[in-house]
Amino acid sequence: MHSSEHVTPAADTAPKWRKSSYSGGSSGECLEVGDLCTAFVPVRDSKNPHGPAVVFGAAAWTAFVGSLRAHPIDPEGRRLPFP
């Protein structure tokens, strides 16, 4: 395969994308997470569904989500006080 070629996944291997239930706003600043497989977690910008995705290892994604749950942030990226 040449570097200029693009690969399109088959329909049965394409991720199913989902957004957080908290992303109901109309500002369009949402990330979508794909459920492609258990080893990797693709993440993309919801404003650009045909654009690239950043792919995280499952362990890194789990640690990231756990950190956000333990130490939430506001929309400007500031840590919220502990409950």
C-alpha positions in Angstrom: 0.0 0.0 0.0 1.3 3.4 -0.8 1.2 6.2 1.8 -1.3 8.2 -0.3 -3.9 5.4 -0.2 -6.7 5.5 2.4 -8.4 2.5 4.0 -12.1 2.6 4.7 -13.2 0.0 7.3 -15.9 -2.4 6.4 -19.3 -1.6 7.9 -19.1 -4.4 10.4 -15.7 -3.2 11.7 -16.5 0.5 11.8 -16.9 1.9 15.3 -20.3 2.9 16.7 -19.8 6.4 18.0 -21.4 7.8 21.1 -21.4 11.1 23.1 -21.7 11.7 26.8 -25.2 12.1 28.1 -23.9 15.5 29.5 -23.2 16.9 26.0 -26.7 18.3 25.3 -25.5 21.8 24.6 -25.5 23.4 21.2 -21.9 24.7 21.3 -20.7 21.7 19.4 -17.7 21.1 21.6 -18.2 17.4 22.1 -16.0 14.4 21.7 -17.3 11.1 20.4 -16.0 7.8 21.6 -16.0 4.7 19.4 -16.5 1.1 20.6 -14.3 -0.5 17.9 -12.6 -3.1 20.1 -11.6 -3.8 23.7 -7.9 -3.0 23.2 -8.2 0.5 21.7 -10.5 3.5 22.2 -10.9 5.9 19.2 -12.0 9.5 20.0 -13.0 12.1 17.5 -14.4 15.7 17.3 -18.2 15.6 16.8 -18.0 18.6 14.5 -15.8 16.6 12.1 -17.2 13.1 12.0 -15.3 12.2 8.8 -12.0 13.6 10.2 -9.3 11.7 12.0 -9.7 10.0 15.4 -7.1 9.8 18.1 -6.7 6.3 19.4 -5.9 5.5 23.0 -5.0 2.2 24.5 -7.8 0.8 26.7 -5.7 1.1 29.9 -4.8 4.8 29.2 -8.5 5.6 28.4 -9.7 3.9 31.6 -7.1 5.9 33.7 -8.2 9.2 32.0 -11.9 8.6 32.6 -11.2 7.5 36.2 -9.2 10.7 36.8 -12.0 12.9 35.4 -14.5 11.1 37.7 -12.3 11.6 40.7 -11.3 15.2 39.9 -14.0 16.8 37.6 -13.3 19.9 35.6 -15.6 22.8 34.4 -16.1 23.7 30.7 -13.1 26.0 30.9 -10.8 23.2 32.0 -10.6 24.3 35.7 -10.7 21.6 38.4 -13.9 21.7 40.4 -13.7 21.6 44.2 -14.1 18.2 45.8 -17.6 17.4 46.9 
